[in-house]
Amino acid sequence: MAKGINQCLFAGGVFIMIAFISCKKDKTPTHNNNSPININSFIPAQGGGGTEVLINGSNFSTDTSQIAVTLNGVKLKIIGANTTQMMVVIPKKAGTGPIMVTIGKGTATSTTSFTYQYTRTVTTLAGSGKAGFANGQGTDAMFDFSGQGWYRSCGVAVDDNLNVYVADPGNHCIRKIDTGGNVTTLAGNPGVSGYSDGKGTAATFSLPYDVAVDAQGNVYSADPGNWDIRKISPDGMATTWAWGNQSPWSVAVDKTTGYVYYSSCSSPGSIYQVSAQWTAKEVVSGLNYPAGIKFDKTGNLYVSMNGDHVIKKYTAGTWQGSIIAGQQGSAGYVNGGPAVSKFSLPWGIAVDNNSNIYVAGNGTVYGDTGHPDQSIRFIQAGTFEVSTFAGSSTAGYTDAIGGFALFSAPTGVAVDKNGTVYVLDKNNNRIRKIVSE
């Protein structure tokens, strides 16, 4: 005697009746280990975490304990299955990609990708909105990213303990935001411009523009006012690590080697490697205003090329350069694949643990509110497809979801180990936070 389970799903305006039937009769279809598995289609084609997806195909199995369904290596929950259909649930943060079904030794992969739709919520982590100096909790704190108009800091970084570090050029110091949103001064004497090593406020900086963090929690700063790279220990001890061969604007750490790198935002500009204290050497030269620099987990270097309106990749070990997004010499604000995407004076850059790239779009000298890109752009690893992560072409200040959020001259971006993104929002004198899902 057969037992039937009927489920009714509304998807894309069509009611679909799915019958998952098990039967003791010998003629009940079963999975054949010697035949291939096929995926013919799935619906819906897009959605977020919790979306139920119906997969149509052949040679599936009624025994769900023998089936594994994955998306980007993430396992999907199976609600039910027969030999031609199965219903699965997309987990949070699964990402975009083809769906894979494995039964025993057989595997099938969909020819089309499921498009994952994130909910990206933008909030204010710290900063009152006014240029000034104050330590404190969240919006009680004050930064000065815009007091002189021409500050072009891209300095925001995060360590493995989720502490955020900020280069504050108007206050001539390096700030720290802990996991509770408390803002303190890590190093530098607020309001005092100068050059001296020392601990905490005994150290002085001129124009700290960028920061990076190594695996031990040391912070490195690039200071074009002093032409130096400074190493700052977790307790705030600042030590000169290298003198710039050119004025250093950006700094990064390759965690595969522990080496520190800095760039000079000039034309021609260069990128220098500091393998140990006082040992800087040029590794890439002849660049047109290289702005933000960051490494992925395998040691590839990514550069936002402000003067060329492109994002470039330099392969680990060879320093072979190639454009991965944007059109050389052609400014614009266009999303899409490598052949069509456009940037306009990109500035800060970040790379997450999956080698996805984030770009702060407004690298104008005075943080122009009429600039076409007031957003954080996202470059998908592998395909280099460009999309808008949060923000839009409109300058302003609004905490909201995705494209409804407003930034005004976002110049710096960082991403932590959990995928949370942090933005240095220049004209708003705030550090913003973007949480996906």
MIVO-752418 format. One record per residue (C-alpha): y, x negated, z; residue in one letter; chain; residue number from 1. Coordinates in steps of 0.05 Angstrom, whole numbers, plus 5000, padded with zeros to 4 digits. Example, Ala and Ser with C-alpha at 12.3 -4.5 7.8 and 13.67 -1.06 7.14 Angstrom:
% MIVO-752418
+------+------+------+------+-----+-----+
|    y |    x |    z | type | mol | seq |
+------+------+------+------+-----+-----+
| 4910 | 4754 | 5156 |    a |   A |   1 |
| 4979 | 4727 | 5143 |    s |   A |   2 |
+------+------+------+------+-----+-----+
***
This chain:
% MIVO-752418
+------+------+------+------+-----+-----+
|    y |    x |    z | type | mol | seq |
+------+------+------+------+-----+-----+
| 5000 | 5000 | 5000 |    m |   A |   1 |
| 5068 | 4971 | 4980 |    a |   A |   2 |
| 5126 | 4963 | 5026 |    k |   A |   3 |
| 5196 | 4963 | 4995 |    g |   A |   4 |
| 5264 | 4939 | 5019 |    i |   A |   5 |
| 5324 | 4963 | 4980 |    n |   A |   6 |
| 5393 | 4932 | 4985 |    q |   A |   7 |
| 5456 | 4957 | 4951 |    c |   A |   8 |
| 5511 | 4907 | 4934 |    l |   A |   9 |
| 5579 | 4920 | 4903 |    f |   A |  10 |
| 5599 | 4860 | 4861 |    a |   A |  11 |
| 5653 | 4857 | 4807 |    g |   A |  12 |
| 5658 | 4933 | 4804 |    g |   A |  13 |
| 5584 | 4943 | 4790 |    v |   A |  14 |
| 5533 | 4971 | 4839 |    f |   A |  15 |
| 5469 | 4929 | 4836 |    i |   A |  16 |
| 5404 | 4955 | 4866 |    m |   A |  17 |
| 5358 | 4899 | 4887 |    i |   A |  18 |
| 5286 | 4915 | 4906 |    a |   A |  19 |
| 5249 | 4861 | 4943 |    f |   A |  20 |
| 5177 | 4886 | 4941 |    i |   A |  21 |
| 5115 | 4856 | 4972 |    s |   A |  22 |
| 5047 | 4884 | 4955 |    c |   A |  23 |
| 4975 | 4869 | 4970 |    k |   A |  24 |
| 4953 | 4886 | 4899 |    k |   A |  25 |
| 4926 | 4828 | 4859 |    d |   A |  26 |
| 4976 | 4841 | 4802 |    k |   A |  27 |
| 5038 | 4827 | 4845 |    t |   A |  28 |
| 5077 | 4770 | 4812 |    p |   A |  29 |
| 5075 | 4704 | 4849 |    t |   A |  30 |
| 5106 | 4636 | 4841 |    h |   A |  31 |
| 5069 | 4589 | 4795 |    n |   A |  32 |
| 5073 | 4517 | 4818 |    n |   A |  33 |
| 5054 | 4492 | 4748 |    n |   A |  34 |
| 5110 | 4529 | 4712 |    s |   A |  35 |
| 5185 | 4512 | 4712 |    p |   A |  36 |
| 5236 | 4549 | 4754 |    i |   A |  37 |
| 5294 | 4579 | 4715 |    n |   A |  38 |
| 5363 | 4603 | 4736 |    i |   A |  39 |
| 5392 | 4650 | 4685 |    n |   A |  40 |
| 5456 | 4673 | 4719 |    s |   A |  41 |
| 5488 | 4688 | 4786 |    f |   A |  42 |
| 5541 | 4737 | 4810 |    i |   A |  43 |
| 5595 | 4734 | 4835 |    p |   A |  44 |
| 5619 | 4669 | 4804 |    a |   A |  45 |
| 5669 | 4654 | 4859 |    q |   A |  46 |
| 5685 | 4668 | 4931 |    g |   A |  47 |
| 5693 | 4638 | 5000 |    g |   A |  48 |
| 5649 | 4627 | 5060 |    g |   A |  49 |
| 5604 | 4687 | 5073 |    g |   A |  50 |
| 5601 | 4710 | 5000 |    t |   A |  51 |
| 5533 | 4739 | 4982 |    e |   A |  52 |
| 5509 | 4715 | 4914 |    v |   A |  53 |
| 5454 | 4746 | 4872 |    l |   A |  54 |
| 5415 | 4694 | 4832 |    i |   A |  55 |
| 5375 | 4718 | 4771 |    n |   A |  56 |
| 5319 | 4677 | 4741 |    g |   A |  57 |
| 5245 | 4668 | 4736 |    s |   A |  58 |
| 5186 | 4639 | 4774 |    n |   A |  59 |
| 5219 | 4647 | 4841 |    f |   A |  60 |
| 5178 | 4663 | 4904 |    s |   A |  61 |
| 5173 | 4720 | 4954 |    t |   A |  62 |
| 5160 | 4669 | 5008 |    d |   A |  63 |
| 5230 | 4648 | 5030 |    t |   A |  64 |
| 5202 | 4594 | 5076 |    s |   A |  65 |
| 5183 | 4556 | 5013 |    q |   A |  66 |
| 5251 | 4562 | 4980 |    i |   A |  67 |
| 5312 | 4517 | 4988 |    a |   A |  68 |
| 5379 | 4536 | 4956 |    v |   A |  69 |
| 5437 | 4487 | 4959 |    t |   A |  70 |
| 5509 | 4481 | 4935 |    l |   A |  71 |
| 5535 | 4409 | 4935 |    n |   A |  72 |
| 5477 | 4391 | 4979 |    g |   A |  73 |
| 5496 | 4445 | 5030 |    v |   A |  74 |
| 5439 | 4492 | 5047 |    k |   A |  75 |
| 5450 | 4566 | 5033 |    l |   A |  76 |
| 5420 | 4622 | 5075 |    k |   A |  77 |
| 5369 | 4664 | 5038 |    i |   A |  78 |
| 5371 | 4738 | 5053 |    i |   A |  79 |
| 5312 | 4758 | 5009 |    g |   A |  80 |
| 5275 | 4740 | 4945 |    a |   A |  81 |
| 5225 | 4762 | 4894 |    n |   A |  82 |
| 5200 | 4725 | 4832 |    t |   A |  83 |
| 5262 | 4742 | 4790 |    t |   A |  84 |
| 5319 | 4750 | 4839 |    q |   A |  85 |
| 5344 | 4723 | 4905 |    m |   A |  86 |
| 5404 | 4737 | 4949 |    m |   A |  87 |
| 5438 | 4679 | 4985 |    v |   A |  88 |
| 5500 | 4669 | 5028 |    v |   A |  89 |
| 5552 | 4616 | 5014 |    i |   A |  90 |
| 5570 | 4576 | 5078 |    p |   A |  91 |
| 5640 | 4555 | 5096 |    k |   A |  92 |
| 5669 | 4493 | 5061 |    k |   A |  93 |
| 5611 | 4490 | 5012 |    a |   A |  94 |
| 5657 | 4470 | 4955 |    g |   A |  95 |
| 5653 | 4483 | 4881 |    t |   A |  96 |
| 5591 | 4463 | 4841 |    g |   A |  97 |
| 5526 | 4486 | 4810 |    p |   A |  98 |
| 5473 | 4522 | 4850 |    i |   A |  99 |
| 5405 | 4488 | 4858 |    m |   A | 100 |
| 5339 | 4523 | 4874 |    v |   A | 101 |
| 5279 | 4483 | 4898 |    t |   A | 102 |
| 5209 | 4513 | 4908 |    i |   A | 103 |
| 5155 | 4463 | 4924 |    g |   A | 104 |
| 5162 | 4406 | 4875 |    k |   A | 105 |
| 5200 | 4448 | 4824 |    g |   A | 106 |
| 5276 | 4448 | 4818 |    t |   A | 107 |
| 5326 | 4487 | 4776 |    a |   A | 108 |
| 5401 | 4478 | 4772 |    t |   A | 109 |
| 5450 | 4530 | 4745 |    s |   A | 110 |
| 5487 | 4512 | 4681 |    t |   A | 111 |
| 5552 | 4540 | 4710 |    t |   A | 112 |
| 5587 | 4525 | 4775 |    s |   A | 113 |
| 5602 | 4571 | 4834 |    f |   A | 114 |
| 5677 | 4566 | 4847 |    t |   A | 115 |
| 5691 | 4561 | 4921 |    y |   A | 116 |
| 5756 | 4593 | 4943 |    q |   A | 117 |
| 5786 | 4561 | 5006 |    y |   A | 118 |
| 5834 | 4594 | 5054 |    t |   A | 119 |
| 5883 | 4539 | 5069 |    r |   A | 120 |
| 5929 | 4555 | 5128 |    t |   A | 121 |
| 5993 | 4514 | 5136 |    v |   A | 122 |
| 6023 | 4508 | 5206 |    t |   A | 123 |
| 6074 | 4462 | 5239 |    t |   A | 124 |
| 6042 | 4408 | 5281 |    l |   A | 125 |
| 6106 | 4375 | 5307 |    a |   A | 126 |
| 6180 | 4372 | 5294 |    g |   A | 127 |
| 6239 | 4418 | 5309 |    s |   A | 128 |
| 6266 | 4419 | 5238 |    g |   A | 129 |
| 6329 | 4379 | 5257 |    k |   A | 130 |
| 6338 | 4304 | 5246 |    a |   A | 131 |
| 6340 | 4268 | 5312 |    g |   A | 132 |
| 6297 | 4236 | 5365 |    f |   A | 133 |
| 6257 | 4270 | 5420 |    a |   A | 134 |
| 6187 | 4262 | 5447 |    n |   A | 135 |
| 6152 | 4324 | 5470 |    g |   A | 136 |
| 6103 | 4379 | 5453 |    q |   A | 137 |
| 6099 | 4405 | 5382 |    g |   A | 138 |
| 6165 | 4434 | 5359 |    t |   A | 139 |
| 6202 | 4406 | 5419 |    d |   A | 140 |
| 6195 | 4337 | 5387 |    a |   A | 141 |
| 6245 | 4310 | 5336 |    m |   A | 142 |
| 6237 | 4262 | 5277 |    f |   A | 143 |
| 6288 | 4233 | 5228 |    d |   A | 144 |
| 6259 | 4231 | 5158 |    f |   A | 145 |
| 6322 | 4255 | 5123 |    s |   A | 146 |
| 6382 | 4234 | 5164 |    g |   A | 147 |
| 6407 | 4184 | 5113 |    q |   A | 148 |
| 6382 | 4224 | 5053 |    g |   A | 149 |
| 6349 | 4165 | 5018 |    w |   A | 150 |
| 6292 | 4152 | 5068 |    y |   A | 151 |
| 6228 | 4155 | 5028 |    r |   A | 152 |
| 6175 | 4149 | 5082 |    s |   A | 153 |
| 6104 | 4168 | 5063 |    c |   A | 154 |
| 6081 | 4146 | 5131 |    g |   A | 155 |
| 6029 | 4192 | 5162 |    v |   A | 156 |
| 5958 | 4170 | 5180 |    a |   A | 157 |
| 5902 | 4195 | 5226 |    v |   A | 158 |
| 5849 | 4157 | 5265 |    d |   A | 159 |
| 5776 | 4176 | 5279 |    d |   A | 160 |
| 5797 | 4207 | 5346 |    n |   A | 161 |
| 5844 | 4253 | 5308 |    l |   A | 162 |
| 5908 | 4221 | 5333 |    n |   A | 163 |
| 5963 | 4224 | 5280 |    v |   A | 164 |
| 6011 | 4166 | 5270 |    y |   A | 165 |
| 6079 | 4174 | 5236 |    v |   A | 166 |
| 6128 | 4123 | 5208 |    a |   A | 167 |
| 6197 | 4148 | 5231 |    d |   A | 168 |
| 6249 | 4108 | 5191 |    p |   A | 169 |
| 6311 | 4143 | 5218 |    g |   A | 170 |
| 6290 | 4126 | 5289 |    n |   A | 171 |
| 6263 | 4056 | 5271 |    h |   A | 172 |
| 6196 | 4068 | 5306 |    c |   A | 173 |
| 6124 | 4089 | 5300 |    i |   A | 174 |
| 6106 | 4155 | 5332 |    r |   A | 175 |
| 6039 | 4182 | 5356 |    k |   A | 176 |
| 6016 | 4255 | 5359 |    i |   A | 177 |
| 5954 | 4266 | 5402 |    d |   A | 178 |
| 5903 | 4322 | 5394 |    t |   A | 179 |
| 5944 | 4366 | 5440 |    g |   A | 180 |
| 6006 | 4360 | 5395 |    g |   A | 181 |
| 6043 | 4315 | 5444 |    n |   A | 182 |
| 6091 | 4267 | 5409 |    v |   A | 183 |
| 6104 | 4198 | 5439 |    t |   A | 184 |
| 6131 | 4131 | 5416 |    t |   A | 185 |
| 6076 | 4081 | 5401 |    l |   A | 186 |
| 6121 | 4023 | 5384 |    a |   A | 187 |
| 6194 | 4011 | 5368 |    g |   A | 188 |
| 6260 | 4023 | 5404 |    n |   A | 189 |
| 6287 | 4091 | 5381 |    p |   A | 190 |
| 6356 | 4084 | 5351 |    g |   A | 191 |
| 6354 | 4008 | 5350 |    v |   A | 192 |
| 6343 | 3975 | 5283 |    s |   A | 193 |
| 6319 | 3903 | 5284 |    g |   A | 194 |
| 6260 | 3856 | 5280 |    y |   A | 195 |
| 6219 | 3834 | 5340 |    s |   A | 196 |
| 6146 | 3835 | 5360 |    d |   A | 197 |
| 6128 | 3863 | 5428 |    g |   A | 198 |
| 6096 | 3921 | 5464 |    k |   A | 199 |
| 6122 | 3992 | 5460 |    g |   A | 200 |
| 6197 | 3995 | 5461 |    t |   A | 201 |
| 6202 | 3919 | 5465 |    a |   A | 202 |
| 6185 | 3917 | 5391 |    a |   A | 203 |
| 6238 | 3934 | 5339 |    t |   A | 204 |
| 6232 | 3957 | 5267 |    f |   A | 205 |
| 6282 | 3968 | 5212 |    s |   A | 206 |
| 6256 | 4020 | 5162 |    l |   A | 207 |
| 6182 | 4034 | 5175 |    p |   A | 208 |
| 6160 | 4072 | 5113 |    y |   A | 209 |
| 6085 | 4076 | 5117 |    d |   A | 210 |
| 6027 | 4070 | 5166 |    v |   A | 211 |
| 5951 | 4060 | 5159 |    a |   A | 212 |
| 5895 | 4057 | 5211 |    v |   A | 213 |
| 5835 | 4011 | 5212 |    d |   A | 214 |
| 5765 | 4026 | 5240 |    a |   A | 215 |
| 5785 | 3997 | 5308 |    q |   A | 216 |
| 5845 | 4043 | 5315 |    g |   A | 217 |
| 5898 | 3990 | 5300 |    n |   A | 218 |
| 5958 | 4016 | 5262 |    v |   A | 219 |
| 5991 | 3976 | 5206 |    y |   A | 220 |
| 6063 | 3990 | 5185 |    s |   A | 221 |
| 6101 | 3972 | 5122 |    a |   A | 222 |
| 6175 | 3958 | 5135 |    d |   A | 223 |
| 6217 | 3945 | 5072 |    p |   A | 224 |
| 6277 | 3932 | 5116 |    g |   A | 225 |
| 6243 | 3872 | 5148 |    n |   A | 226 |
| 6198 | 3855 | 5089 |    w |   A | 227 |
| 6138 | 3854 | 5137 |    d |   A | 228 |
| 6071 | 3884 | 5153 |    i |   A | 229 |
| 6062 | 3895 | 5227 |    r |   A | 230 |
| 5996 | 3905 | 5265 |    k |   A | 231 |
| 6001 | 3952 | 5324 |    i |   A | 232 |
| 5944 | 3956 | 5374 |    s |   A | 233 |
| 5924 | 4022 | 5405 |    p |   A | 234 |
| 5965 | 4005 | 5468 |    d |   A | 235 |
| 6028 | 3994 | 5426 |    g |   A | 236 |
| 6030 | 3918 | 5419 |    m |   A | 237 |
| 6065 | 3901 | 5353 |    a |   A | 238 |
| 6049 | 3835 | 5319 |    t |   A | 239 |
| 6073 | 3811 | 5251 |    t |   A | 240 |
| 6012 | 3809 | 5205 |    w |   A | 241 |
| 6044 | 3786 | 5140 |    a |   A | 242 |
| 6111 | 3774 | 5106 |    w |   A | 243 |
| 6120 | 3812 | 5042 |    g |   A | 244 |
| 6118 | 3775 | 4976 |    n |   A | 245 |
| 6159 | 3834 | 4953 |    q |   A | 246 |
| 6191 | 3889 | 4994 |    s |   A | 247 |
| 6130 | 3928 | 5022 |    p |   A | 248 |
| 6135 | 4003 | 5018 |    w |   A | 249 |
| 6063 | 4027 | 5027 |    s |   A | 250 |
| 6003 | 4002 | 5066 |    v |   A | 251 |
| 5929 | 4017 | 5066 |    a |   A | 252 |
| 5864 | 3992 | 5097 |    v |   A | 253 |
| 5799 | 3983 | 5057 |    d |   A | 254 |
| 5748 | 4000 | 5111 |    k |   A | 255 |
| 5692 | 3970 | 5071 |    t |   A | 256 |
| 5722 | 3901 | 5082 |    t |   A | 257 |
| 5774 | 3911 | 5137 |    g |   A | 258 |
| 5827 | 3881 | 5091 |    y |   A | 259 |
| 5898 | 3907 | 5092 |    v |   A | 260 |
| 5936 | 3920 | 5027 |    y |   A | 261 |
| 6009 | 3935 | 5013 |    y |   A | 262 |
| 6048 | 3955 | 4951 |    s |   A | 263 |
| 6119 | 3941 | 4929 |    s |   A | 264 |
| 6153 | 4002 | 4899 |    c |   A | 265 |
| 6190 | 3963 | 4847 |    s |   A | 266 |
| 6188 | 3954 | 4772 |    s |   A | 267 |
| 6151 | 3910 | 4762 |    p |   A | 268 |
| 6114 | 3922 | 4827 |    g |   A | 269 |
| 6050 | 3893 | 4854 |    s |   A | 270 |
| 5994 | 3906 | 4903 |    i |   A | 271 |
| 5976 | 3851 | 4953 |    y |   A | 272 |
| 5913 | 3839 | 4994 |    q |   A | 273 |
| 5918 | 3812 | 5065 |    v |   A | 274 |
| 5848 | 3788 | 5083 |    s |   A | 275 |
| 5872 | 3757 | 5148 |    a |   A | 276 |
| 5938 | 3744 | 5183 |    q |   A | 277 |
| 5988 | 3707 | 5138 |    w |   A | 278 |
| 5941 | 3706 | 5078 |    t |   A | 279 |
| 5971 | 3755 | 5028 |    a |   A | 280 |
| 5953 | 3748 | 4954 |    k |   A | 281 |
| 5970 | 3789 | 4893 |    e |   A | 282 |
| 5912 | 3830 | 4864 |    v |   A | 283 |
| 5947 | 3878 | 4816 |    v |   A | 284 |
| 6014 | 3865 | 4782 |    s |   A | 285 |
| 6062 | 3893 | 4730 |    g |   A | 286 |
| 6064 | 3964 | 4758 |    l |   A | 287 |
| 6119 | 4015 | 4749 |    n |   A | 288 |
| 6140 | 4036 | 4819 |    y |   A | 289 |
| 6072 | 4041 | 4854 |    p |   A | 290 |
| 6083 | 4088 | 4913 |    a |   A | 291 |
| 6025 | 4111 | 4958 |    g |   A | 292 |
| 5960 | 4071 | 4960 |    i |   A | 293 |
| 5894 | 4091 | 4992 |    k |   A | 294 |
| 5820 | 4071 | 4987 |    f |   A | 295 |
| 5757 | 4114 | 4984 |    d |   A | 296 |
| 5695 | 4100 | 5025 |    k |   A | 297 |
| 5666 | 4054 | 4972 |    t |   A | 298 |
| 5728 | 4010 | 4965 |    g |   A | 299 |
| 5760 | 4040 | 4902 |    n |   A | 300 |
| 5836 | 4040 | 4905 |    l |   A | 301 |
| 5879 | 4099 | 4884 |    y |   A | 302 |
| 5954 | 4092 | 4870 |    v |   A | 303 |
| 6007 | 4145 | 4859 |    s |   A | 304 |
| 6047 | 4113 | 4803 |    m |   A | 305 |
| 6116 | 4142 | 4815 |    n |   A | 306 |
| 6149 | 4110 | 4754 |    g |   A | 307 |
| 6095 | 4132 | 4706 |    d |   A | 308 |
| 6081 | 4202 | 4735 |    h |   A | 309 |
| 6006 | 4188 | 4739 |    v |   A | 310 |
| 5951 | 4174 | 4790 |    i |   A | 311 |
| 5911 | 4111 | 4776 |    k |   A | 312 |
| 5844 | 4086 | 4801 |    k |   A | 313 |
| 5827 | 4012 | 4810 |    y |   A | 314 |
| 5753 | 3999 | 4813 |    t |   A | 315 |
| 5726 | 3961 | 4873 |    a |   A | 316 |
| 5707 | 3890 | 4857 |    g |   A | 317 |
| 5741 | 3885 | 4789 |    t |   A | 318 |
| 5810 | 3916 | 4798 |    w |   A | 319 |
| 5800 | 3950 | 4731 |    q |   A | 320 |
| 5854 | 4004 | 4727 |    g |   A | 321 |
| 5850 | 4072 | 4693 |    s |   A | 322 |
| 5891 | 4136 | 4695 |    i |   A | 323 |
| 5852 | 4193 | 4727 |    i |   A | 324 |
| 5906 | 4247 | 4728 |    a |   A | 325 |
| 5975 | 4259 | 4698 |    g |   A | 326 |
| 6005 | 4239 | 4631 |    q |   A | 327 |
| 6036 | 4170 | 4624 |    q |   A | 328 |
| 6112 | 4176 | 4621 |    g |   A | 329 |
| 6111 | 4252 | 4618 |    s |   A | 330 |
| 6135 | 4287 | 4680 |    a |   A | 331 |
| 6116 | 4359 | 4698 |    g |   A | 332 |
| 6080 | 4405 | 4745 |    y |   A | 333 |
| 6016 | 4425 | 4710 |    v |   A | 334 |
| 5947 | 4436 | 4739 |    n |   A | 335 |
| 5882 | 4426 | 4701 |    g |   A | 336 |
| 5836 | 4371 | 4676 |    g |   A | 337 |
| 5856 | 4298 | 4663 |    p |   A | 338 |
| 5879 | 4314 | 4592 |    a |   A | 339 |
| 5930 | 4366 | 4613 |    v |   A | 340 |
| 5951 | 4355 | 4686 |    s |   A | 341 |
| 6021 | 4330 | 4700 |    k |   A | 342 |
| 6057 | 4301 | 4760 |    f |   A | 343 |
| 6131 | 4288 | 4770 |    s |   A | 344 |
| 6149 | 4225 | 4811 |    l |   A | 345 |
| 6088 | 4230 | 4857 |    p |   A | 346 |
| 6093 | 4194 | 4924 |    w |   A | 347 |
| 6044 | 4194 | 4983 |    g |   A | 348 |
| 5969 | 4196 | 4972 |    i |   A | 349 |
| 5906 | 4207 | 5013 |    a |   A | 350 |
| 5830 | 4205 | 5000 |    v |   A | 351 |
| 5779 | 4244 | 5040 |    d |   A | 352 |
| 5707 | 4225 | 5057 |    n |   A | 353 |
| 5682 | 4259 | 4994 |    n |   A | 354 |
| 5731 | 4219 | 4950 |    s |   A | 355 |
| 5775 | 4279 | 4936 |    n |   A | 356 |
| 5848 | 4258 | 4928 |    i |   A | 357 |
| 5912 | 4290 | 4957 |    y |   A | 358 |
| 5981 | 4276 | 4929 |    v |   A | 359 |
| 6049 | 4290 | 4960 |    a |   A | 360 |
| 6088 | 4313 | 4899 |    g |   A | 361 |
| 6162 | 4299 | 4912 |    n |   A | 362 |
| 6180 | 4226 | 4907 |    g |   A | 363 |
| 6253 | 4234 | 4889 |    t |   A | 364 |
| 6302 | 4187 | 4924 |    v |   A | 365 |
| 6341 | 4242 | 4960 |    y |   A | 366 |
| 6285 | 4294 | 4967 |    g |   A | 367 |
| 6313 | 4339 | 4913 |    d |   A | 368 |
| 6301 | 4412 | 4929 |    t |   A | 369 |
| 6305 | 4427 | 4854 |    g |   A | 370 |
| 6246 | 4381 | 4839 |    h |   A | 371 |
| 6189 | 4419 | 4804 |    p |   A | 372 |
| 6136 | 4397 | 4854 |    d |   A | 373 |
| 6144 | 4416 | 4927 |    q |   A | 374 |
| 6070 | 4417 | 4941 |    s |   A | 375 |
| 6008 | 4378 | 4959 |    i |   A | 376 |
| 5964 | 4371 | 4898 |    r |   A | 377 |
| 5888 | 4364 | 4900 |    f |   A | 378 |
| 5846 | 4321 | 4852 |    i |   A | 379 |
| 5772 | 4339 | 4852 |    q |   A | 380 |
| 5726 | 4279 | 4859 |    a |   A | 381 |
| 5687 | 4263 | 4796 |    g |   A | 382 |
| 5719 | 4314 | 4749 |    t |   A | 383 |
| 5791 | 4295 | 4768 |    f |   A | 384 |
| 5811 | 4368 | 4760 |    e |   A | 385 |
| 5880 | 4378 | 4790 |    v |   A | 386 |
| 5900 | 4440 | 4830 |    s |   A | 387 |
| 5953 | 4458 | 4881 |    t |   A | 388 |
| 5925 | 4450 | 4951 |    f |   A | 389 |
| 5985 | 4482 | 4987 |    a |   A | 390 |
| 6058 | 4495 | 4972 |    g |   A | 391 |
| 6089 | 4509 | 4904 |    s |   A | 392 |
| 6148 | 4492 | 4860 |    s |   A | 393 |
| 6196 | 4524 | 4909 |    t |   A | 394 |
| 6228 | 4484 | 4966 |    a |   A | 395 |
| 6235 | 4515 | 5034 |    g |   A | 396 |
| 6201 | 4522 | 5101 |    y |   A | 397 |
| 6147 | 4573 | 5113 |    t |   A | 398 |
| 6081 | 4568 | 5151 |    d |   A | 399 |
| 6032 | 4610 | 5111 |    a |   A | 400 |
| 5969 | 4608 | 5069 |    i |   A | 401 |
| 5962 | 4564 | 5007 |    g |   A | 402 |
| 6015 | 4576 | 4955 |    g |   A | 403 |
| 6055 | 4621 | 5001 |    f |   A | 404 |
| 6071 | 4562 | 5046 |    a |   A | 405 |
| 6136 | 4524 | 5032 |    l |   A | 406 |
| 6152 | 4450 | 5039 |    f |   A | 407 |
| 6216 | 4414 | 5023 |    s |   A | 408 |
| 6204 | 4345 | 4993 |    a |   A | 409 |
| 6134 | 4330 | 5019 |    p |   A | 410 |
| 6129 | 4255 | 5014 |    t |   A | 411 |
| 6069 | 4235 | 5057 |    g |   A | 412 |
| 5998 | 4262 | 5064 |    v |   A | 413 |
| 5937 | 4243 | 5105 |    a |   A | 414 |
| 5868 | 4274 | 5115 |    v |   A | 415 |
| 5823 | 4267 | 5176 |    d |   A | 416 |
| 5747 | 4262 | 5180 |    k |   A | 417 |
| 5740 | 4337 | 5185 |    n |   A | 418 |
| 5781 | 4351 | 5122 |    g |   A | 419 |
| 5845 | 4373 | 5158 |    t |   A | 420 |
| 5906 | 4352 | 5119 |    v |   A | 421 |
| 5973 | 4328 | 5149 |    y |   A | 422 |
| 6039 | 4328 | 5111 |    v |   A | 423 |
| 6104 | 4290 | 5124 |    l |   A | 424 |
| 6154 | 4344 | 5104 |    d |   A | 425 |
| 6217 | 4303 | 5094 |    k |   A | 426 |
| 6275 | 4352 | 5089 |    n |   A | 427 |
| 6245 | 4396 | 5144 |    n |   A | 428 |
| 6236 | 4335 | 5190 |    n |   A | 429 |
| 6168 | 4362 | 5209 |    r |   A | 430 |
| 6094 | 4342 | 5207 |    i |   A | 431 |
| 6055 | 4400 | 5178 |    r |   A | 432 |
| 5980 | 4414 | 5184 |    k |   A | 433 |
| 5934 | 4446 | 5133 |    i |   A | 434 |
| 5867 | 4473 | 5156 |    v |   A | 435 |
| 5816 | 4497 | 5105 |    s |   A | 436 |
| 5776 | 4558 | 5128 |    e |   A | 437 |
+------+------+------+------+-----+-----+
***
